[in-house]
Amino acid sequence: MKTTREESVTLRAKRDSKPEKDVRKQLTIRLPLDVHRALKIRVAEEGRNMGELVERLVRKYLVESRQA
């Protein structure tokens, strides 16, 4: 059974639809080994992960740069 273009778009939209807060994009950064190691240890001591820290810092930067 062949689907129409409209049905295909609707099916794709349903499949891809997620609440806004769950949508994430991946970001790859390169850090020197010593910085990466120190960061990984520090966030583990705080009970966090590197992604949480990076997100917090990016959000802070966005707020502060908007106020400048």
Secondary structure, DSSP 8 states (H G I E B T S, - for coil): ----HHHHHHHHHHHH---GGG----------HHHHHHHHHHHHHTT--HHHHHHHHHHHHHHHHHH-
